[in-house]
Amino acid sequence: MKLLAKIISVAMALSVSVGIFAGCGQKSIDTENYLEVYVWDAGYGTAWLDAQLEDFISQDWVQEKYPDCDYGLRFNDDNSFAAGRIAQGSTNTIDLFFAGDMQGTFESYAYDLTEVLYEQQVPGEDILYKDKMIDTMYDAMAHHSDTGEVRYYSTPYMFGMISYIYNVTLFEDLGLTVPNTTVELVELCKKVKGMEGKNPAYPYTHTIISSKIAYSNRLFDLFWAQYDGIDGVSNYFNAIAPDGTRNSVDIFKEKGREVSARVYENLYKESLGYFDRSSITYEFMAGQTRMLTGEGLIMCCGEWFSNEMAELAEAYVERGYDYEIGMMRPPIVSEITDKTPSIKNNGGDKKLSEVIDDIDAGRTAPTDPAVTQEDFDLIRKARGVMVCPDAINATAVVAKDATARDMAVDFLLYQATDRANSIYAENTSGGMQAFKFVLKDDDPELYEKMMNESRNTFRMQADASEITHGDNTEIVYGYYPLVEYGNFTAIESKGLESLFMSDESATAADIIAEHDNYWLENNAKRFHNALQRAGLE
């Protein structure tokens, strides 16, 4: 079977169980030379971390610094485990945590990494750890204390991507083309609905499926960043209006939020029939399984789908469901042509799609002389936006009271090396960590090996890494002071998928207006209170 990524069979542990993998042989636990590690298995498996740990303890410099070293790796699928365990303080024996939602442990239970990690040189490379990090990921890790001091208590350990996975086999059977733009995405849905479920290869009229988790809501920030750019998103959350004015109610004049919400309006209204309403009742694994059985054509998901569905995919092949599942780059919001006049005035969405084809082909300049380089570059940046906002929640934290604290920090340093990045890519089917590393350039031998295996998702991820890393990576994140301390938001509710499905009269403009009015009523009292709590006013 052609699966969207390499099949790695990793047994999923129960939330109360742990897996232990030995490094240099069994050693006494809770010593400075025994690194005890925990990772939350959120669908990526644990093979990547086990492989990195094994390689780490084999390094000469590690052996010299930590003689006869060893490690233990624990994992489960309980996202609350790490925060609860590190909060045990001195009774906790785990040194290093890789998990989500650890922010509440900072200062009280997490080791300050500002000097010991961020200001240190990456082993064997002439670069500091903080400089090897993708710039915006580094910025997102900043923890602002009540006094305004910036410290770093965590570091990201993955660079997860979000987009639509799709049934490549059925696309070919039905004569469908992967959409480059949101207009093309809507046209695709119309075409499938027009088939009236009469094609035996796909006896359904809907195109899109989902699950209770509704991963599609995570695309809101992505579509917004395509339109306004990461600077526009950042300015909004820093209370900077489109004209540059600070702390002004004019920040609500930005257009990207409404543009993004309109994508949902054009896809999820029940009367349109593009979305399978019943799918929102499924648990995430059940929803994703429907992609394996050909009951949906596209589903918003992340590149974690590969490892998460590996065993089930093999089982369904034996049952006759032999489909290739791919992952497309996120379609670009068609309204972006408002900002690219040479594209809008020379074919509009059709020309936009042609420009995107040029970008995907690796071109750095437009083939059509009517398209300006400036407009081409703006679209190229938008094409590089594909990071899941949740990726910024996946962080590594060293316990303040850890016995093997120094070894834990050294392992984090090691993870920034090109060698560690290659190991991560190989064990996650081309996945990326949060460092400036492009597999095609920095490990061409591994790149060619993986490309020759013709895995659809790896091709997408490899190409994406070249674009995003090469352009200083566009990314969306929400750890701004105005968000952290002022509870400031972009829309009142991000449940856009179900909102438009349940309310036929809802419009993107109304949703944004309702949100903004909340902050603007009573002479913008709530907005100014948020600014004050964030220390901006």
DOTIDO-379096 format. One record per residue: x, y, z of N, C-alpha, C in turn. Coordinates in steps of 0.1 Angstrom, whole numbers, plus 5000, padded with zeros to 4 digits. Layout:
! DOTIDO-379096
XYZXYZXYZ
...
***
This chain:
! DOTIDO-379096
500849885000500050005000500950125000
500450224992501150354993500550435004
501250465014500750545025501450675025
500950775031501450915030502850925037
503250825044504550835050505050695054
506250685058506850555062506050495073
505750365072505050285082506050245093
505750295105506550265116505550205127
505650085130504750025140505250055154
504550135161504950165175503750135183
503850055193502650025202502350145210
501050175210500550295217500350245232
501050305241500850265255499550325261
499050265271497950325278498450445286
497550535290497950655296498650635309
498450515315499150495328500350405327
500650365314501850275312503050355307
504150295308505450355303506250255296
507050305286507950215279509350255282
510250155285511550185288512450135278
513350215272514350165262515750195268
516550095269517850105275518850165265
519850235270520950295261522150215263
523050245273524350175274524250055283
523050005287522849895296522149945308
521549865316520749905328521649965338
521350085343522050155353521150195364
521650245375520850285386520150415382
518850405384517950525380518150635390
517950755386518050885394519550905398
520450905389521750955391522051055380
523151125381523451235372523951175358
524151045357524550985345523450905339
522250905345521150835340520050935336
519750955324518751045319517450985317
516551025326515150975325514251075318
513651025307512951115297511551065296
510651165295509251135292508851205279
508051145271507451205259505951175258
505251275255503751255252503651205238
503151095236502951035223501651095217
501851195209500651265203500451225189
500851105185500651055171501851045163
502951095168504251095161505050965165
504550885174505350775179506550825187
507350725191508550765200509850715194
509750655182511050605175512050715173
511550835170512450945167513350985180
512650985191513351025204514250915208
513750785207514650675211515950675203
515750695190516950695181517850815184
517350925187518151045191518951015204
518250965214518850935227519950825225
519750725217520750625215521950685208
521750775199522850835192523650935202
522851005210523451105219524451035228
524050925235524850865245526050795239
526050785225527250725218528250825214
527950955216528851055212530051055222
531251075216532451075225532451185236
531951305232531951415242530951385253
529851305250528951265260529551165269
530151065263530750955271531851015280
532551105276533651165284533051245296
531951315293531351405303530451315313
529851215308528951125316529350985314
530450935321530950805319529950695322
529950595313529050485314527550525315
527150615307525850675308524750585303
523550615306522350545302521150635302
520050585296518850655296517650565297
516550625301515250555301514250645295
513350585286512350665279510950615283
510150705289508850675292507850745282
506750695280505750755271504350705274
503450795271501950755271501250865263
499950845262499150945254498251035262
498751055275497951145284498651275284
497951375278498651515277498751585291
498051535301498151595314499151535323
499751425319500751355327501951435331
502551505321503751575323503651685333
502651775332502451885341502251835355
501451725356501251675370502451605376
503251545367504451475373505551575377
505851675368506851775372506451855384
505151865386504751945398504951865411
505351745410505651665422506951715429
507651805421508951865427510051765429
510551765441511751685445511451535445
510151495445509851355445509751295430
509751385421509751345407511151305403
511251185396512551135391512751165376
511751205369511951235355512651365353
513751355345514651475343514151565332
513651505321513351585309512051545303
511151645301509751615296509651675282
509051595273508651645260507051635260
506351745261504951735262504251865258
502951875259502251995256501652055269
501352185267500652255278501452255292
502752285291503552285303503752425309
503152525303503352665307503152685322
502152615328501852635342502952595351
503952525346505052475355506252565355
506252665347507352755346507652825359
508852855362509352925373509252835386
508152775388507952695400508752555399
508552495388509152355387510052335375
510152435366511052415354512352485355
513352425350514752475350514852595340
515452705345515652815336516752785326
516352785313517252745302517952865295
517652985300518153105293519553105290
520453085300521853085298522452945295
521952845302522552715301522252645287
521252685280520952625268520952725256
520152835257519952925246521252995242
522153025252523353095250524553005247
524352875246525452785244525652745229
526852705226527152665212526652525209
526052505198525652375194526852285192
526852165198528052075197528452045182
529752075180530352055167529952155156
529152255159528752355150529052495155
529452585146529752725150528552815150
527652775159526452855160525852835174
525252945180524552935193523252865191
522752795202521552725201520352825197
520352945203519253035200519253075185
520453085179520553125165520253005156
520452885161520052775152518552755152
517852805162516452795162515752885151
514652835146513852925137513453045145
513653165139513553285147512253305154
511153275147509853295153509553195164
510153075163509952975173510753025186
511853085183512653135195511853245202
511253335194510453445199509253395207
508653285203507453235209507753165223
509053135225509453065238509653165249
509653295246509953395256508853395267
509353385279508353395290508553525297
507453605297507553745303507153745317
508053775326507753775340506853905344
506353905356505554025360506454155360
507754135361508554255361509054295347
508654215337508954245323510154175318
510854105327512054025323511653915314
512553885304512253775295513153655299
512553545301513353415304512853305296
513653205295513253085286513352955295
512152905297512052785305511752655297
511552675284511152565275511752585261
511752475253512152485239511352395231
510952435219510052345210510852225205
510152115204510851995199510251945186
509252015180508851975167508252095159
508052075147507652175138506452125130
505452085137504352015130503552095120
503152035109502352105099500952065098
500052155094498652125093498152155079
497352075073496752105060495652005058
495351975045494351875042495051745037
494751635043495151505037494051475027
494351395017493351365007493651225001
492651164995492651034990493151044975
494451024974495151034961494450944951
494250824955493650724946492350764940
491450814949490150854945490250984937
491151074940491251194932491551154917
492451054916492851014902491650944895
490950864903489750794897488650884893
488450994900487351084898487851204889
489051204885489551314877489651454884
489951444897490051574905491451624905
491551754907492951814908493051874922
494251854927494551914941494452074940
493652134948493352274947494552354952
494952464944495952554949495352674957
494152704954493552824960492152784967
491652874975490452834982489252844972
489352924962488252914952488252784945
489452724942489552594936489052484945
489252504958488752414968487252404968
486652524967485152524966484652464953
485352494942484952434929485052284930
486152234936486252094938485052034945
484652094956483452044963482252054955
482052154947480852164938480852054928
482052024923482151914912481751784918
482251754930481951624937480451614940
479851724945478451724948477651704935
478151764924477451744911477451604905
478351524910478451384906477251304912
476651364922475451304929475651164934
476951124937477250994943477050884933
476950904920476650804910477950734906
479150784909480350714905480550604915
480650474911480850364920482150374928
483150444923484350454930484150544943
483150634942482950724954481450754954
480650674961479150694961478750794971
479350904972478951004982478951144975
478251234981478151374975479051474983
479451434995480251525003481751514999
482551615002483951604999484751605012
484351685022485051705034484551625045
485451555053485051495065485851555077
485351525089486051585101485951485112
486051535124485851455137485551545148
485351495160484951585171486051695173
487351655171488451745173488351865164
487851845152487751955142489052025140
490051945135491352005132491252125123
490252135114490152245105490152375111
489652385124489652515131491052565133
492052485132493452525134493952595121
493252585110493652655098493252805099
492452845108492052995109493353085109
494253055118495453135119496253125106
496253015101497052995089496553075077
495253065074494653145063494853295066
494653335079494853475082496253515079
497253435083498653475081499053475066
498353385058498553395044498253535038
497053585043496553715038497353835044
497453835057498153955063499653935065
500153815063501553795066501753775081
502853715085503053695099503253825106
503753925099503854055106502454115109
501554085100500154145103499554075115
499653945116499153865127499853915140
501153925139501953965151501554105155
501354195145500954335149499654335156
498654255151497354255158497454215172
498254115175498454075189499354165197
500054255191500854355198500154485198
498854485194498054615194498654715185
499054675173499554765163498654765151
498054885148497054895138497654885124
496954855113497454845100498254965096
497955085101498655205097499855235106
500155135116501355145125501055215138
499755255140499455315153499355215164
499955245175499955155186498855175196
498355065202497255075212496055145208
495755135195494555205190493455105186
492255145187491155055183491155025168
492055095161492155075147492754945143
493254865153493754735150492554645145
491354675149490254595145489854625130
490654705123490354735109491054635100
491954555106492654455098491654355091
491954305079490954235072491254085072
492354035076492753895074491853805082
491353845094490453755102489153725094
488653835088487353805081487553725069
488753755062489053675050489153525053
489853495065489953355069488653295073
487853375080486453315084485653295072
485753375061484953355049485253225042
486453165044486853035038485852935044
485652945057484752845064483352865060
482952995058481553025054481252955041
482252955032482152905018482252755017
482552685028482752545028481852465037
481452525048480752445059479252475061
478652565053477252585055476552455051
475552415059474952285057474252275043
473652385039472952395027473852365015
475152385016476052365005476252215003
476252135013476451995012477851945009
478852035012480251995009480851915020
480251925032480751865044479851765050
480451645054479651545060479351575074
478151615077477851655091477951545101
477651425097477751315106479151295111
480151335103481551315107481951385120
481251495123481651565135481251495148
480651385147480251305159481351195162
482351185153483351075154484451115163
485051025170486351045177487351065166
488551125170489551155160490051035152
490250925159490750805152489650745143
488350755147487350705138487150795126
487350925128487251015117488350985107
489550975112490750955103490650815096
490050715103489850585097488950595084
488050685084487150705073487950745060
489050815063489950845051490550715045
490850615054491450495049490350405042
489150425045488050345039487450415027
487950535023487350605012486050665013
485650695026484350755028484450915028
485550965026485751105024486951135015
486951255009488051284999489151365006
488751455015489751535021489351555036
490351575044490151595059491351675064
491051785071492051865077492751775088
494051765087494851685097496351735096
497151675105498551705105499351595099
500651615098501551505093501651395103
501151415115501151305125500251185120
499351205110498451105105499250975102
500450995097501250885092501450775103
502150815113502450725124501150685132
500250775133499050745141498250645135
498150635122497250545115498050425109
499250415112500150315105499550165106
499250125118498849985120497449965114
496550065116495250055111495250045095
496150125090496250135075496649995070
497549925076497949795072496749695073
496049705084494849615086493849645075
493549765071492549795061492949755047
494249755045494749695032494249555030
494449475041494049335041492549325039
491749425042490349415041489849475027
490849515019490549555005490549705003
490849785014490849925012492349975009
492749964997494149994993494150134986
494150234995494150374990495550444993
495950534985497050614988496550744994
497050775006496650895012497751005012
497551115007498551225005498151345014
499051435014498851565021499151675012
498251765010498451875001498951995009
499552085002499952215008498652285010
498452365021497252435023496952535011
495652525006495252614995495452765000
495852844991496052994995494653064994
494353155003493153225003493153314990
492053294982491953354969491953514970
491353564981491353704983492653774985
493753694985495053754986495353834973
494653804962494853884950494554034952
493754064963493554204966494854284968
495854204972497154264975498154244964
497754174954498754154942498054194929
498054324926497354374915497754314901
499054284900499554224887498954084885
498554024896497853884895496353904893
495753994901494354014901493954074887
494754154881494354224868494754134856
495354024858495753934847495253794848
494053784852493453644853492953614867
493153694877492653664890493053534896
492053454900492353334907493053234898
492753234885493353144876494853174875
495153304874496653344874497253314887
496553334898497053304911497453154912
496653064907496952924907498252894898
498352964887499552944879500852994886
500753104893501853144901502253044912
501252984918501452884928502152764922
501752724910502452614903503852644900
504152774897505552814895506352794908
505752844919506352834932506652684936
505652604934505752464937506752394929
507052444917508052384908509452434912
509552514922510852564927511352694921
510452754913510952884907510952994917
511853084915511953204924511553334918
511053324905510653434898509453394889
508553484886507353454878507753424863
507053324857507253294843506453394834
505453444840504653544832505153684835
505653754825506253884827505153994832
503953954831502854054836502754044851
503353944857503353934872504653994877
504454084886505654154892506354054902
507654084904508454004913507854024928
507454154931506954184944505754094947
504754084937503554004939503853864940
504853814932505253674932505853644946
506653724951507253704964506253694976
505253784975504153784985503453644985
503153594973502453464972503453354977
504653364974505653264978505753254993
505653365000505653365014504353305020
503253335013501953275018502053125016
502653075005502752935003503552865014
504452935020505252875031504652865044
503352915046502652915058501952785059
502452695068501752565069502052495083
502452575093502752525106501552525114
501352405121500152395130500352485142
499452565146499652655158499852575170
499452445171499652365182501152325184
501852335173503252295174504052375185
503652495187504252585197504052535211
502952455213502652395226503552275229
504152215219504952095221506352135225
506652135238507852185243508652085252
509952105252510752025261511052115274
510952055285511152125298511952035307
512952095313513852025322513352055337
513151945344512751965358513752035366
513352135374514252215382515052135392
514452035397515151945407515751825401
515851815388516351695381517751655386
517951525389519251475392520251485380
519751445368520551445356520251575348
520151685355519751815349520751855338
522051845341523051885331523051795319
522851665321522751575309521451605301
520451645308519151685300519451805292
520051905297520352025289521251995277
522251905280523151865269522451795258
521451715262520651645252519951745243
519351845249518651945242519552025232
520852045237521852105228522052015216
522251885219522451785208521351785198
520151805203518951795194519051905183
519752015185519952125175520952085164
521651985166522751945156522051895143
522751915132522251865119522051705120
522951645127522851495129521451455135
521151525146519851495153518651535144
518751635137517651675128517451575117
518551515112518451405102517751285108
518151255120517551135127516051155129
515651285133514251315134513551295121
514051355110513451345097513251195093
514251115095514250975090513150905098
512950935110512050855119510650915120
510451025113509051085112508651105098
509251035089508951045074509051185069
510151255073510451385068509951495076
509651465089509151575098510351665101
509951785107510951885109510951925124
512151955129512252015142512252165141
512352235152512252385152513652445150
514452395141515752445138515952475123
516952565121517252595107518052485100
517252395095517852275089516952235077
517552225065516852185053517452055048
516651955049517151815046517751805033
517151865023517751855009519151915008
519452025016520752085015521652025026
521151995038522051965049522251815050
521451735044521651585044521151535031
521851575019521251535006521251385004
522151305010522051165009520751105014
520451145026519151095033517951145025
518051275020516951325012516651245000
517751204992517551124980517050984984
517550934995517050804999515550805002
515150905009513750915012512850955000
513351034992512651074980512450954970
513450864970513350754961512250654965
511850664978510750574983509350634978
509350754972508150804966506950814976
507250854988506150874997505551014995
504351024993503651154989503851255000
503651225013503751325023505151365025
506151275024507551315025507851425015
507451395003507751494992507151634996
505951635001505351765005506151825016
506451745026507251805037508651845033
509251775025510651805021510551945013
509651955004509452074996509152195005
508252165015507752265024508952325032
509752225037510852275045511852365038
511952335025512852415017512252565016
510952565014510352705012510352775026
509852705036509652775049510952815055
511852715056513152745062513952845054
513852835041514552935032514053075033
512753095037512253225038512053265052
512953215061512853255075511553215082
510953115076509753055082508653145087
507553135080506353195085505653105095
505253155106504553075116503553155124
502553085129501553155136501653105151
501753195160501753155174501053255182
500653225195499853315203500353355216
501653335219502253365232502753515232
501753605230502053745231501653795245
502253905250501753955263500253985263
499854045252498354075251497453955252
498053845248497253715248497453655262
498653645267498953585279498353655291
498453785292497953855303496653935301
496353965289495154035286493953955281
494253825279493253735274492653775261
493453845253492953905240492853795230
491853805221491453705211491353765197
491353675187491253715173489753695169
489153595173487653585171487053525184
485853545186485253505199485253355201
485053285190485053135190485753085178
486652985179487252935168486552805163
485452775168484652655163483952695151
484652735141483952785129483352675121
483952565121483352445113481952415118
481752395131480452365136479552485136
480052605138479252725139478552745125
479252745114478552765101477652645098
478052525103477152415100475852425107
475852485119474652495127473852615125
474452725120473752845118473752895103
472752865096472652905082472753055079
472353135089472353275087473753345090
474653265096475953325100476753365088
477453475090478353525080479753555087
480753555079482053585084482153725089
481453815082481453955086480753975100
479653905102478953905114479753855126
480453745124481253685134482353775139
483053835129484153925133483554045140
482454105135481854225141481454195155
480854075157480454045171481654035181
482653975176483953965184484454105187
484554195177485154325178484254415187
482954395186482054485194482254445209
482554325212482754285226483954365232
484954385224486154465229485954615228
485054655219484854795217483754865224
482854785230481754855237482254925249
481455025254481755105265483055175263
483255245252484455315248485755225249
485555095244486554995243487254965257
486354965267486854935280487654805282
487054695276487754565277489054565270
489054635259490354645251491454715259
491054825265492054905272492454835285
491554765291491954685303492954575299
492654515287493654405283495054465280
495054585274496354655272497054675285
496354725295496954745308497454625315
496654515314497154385320498354335313
498554365300499654325293500854415294
500654525301501754625302502054705290
501054715281501254795269500654935270
499854955280499255095282499355145296
***
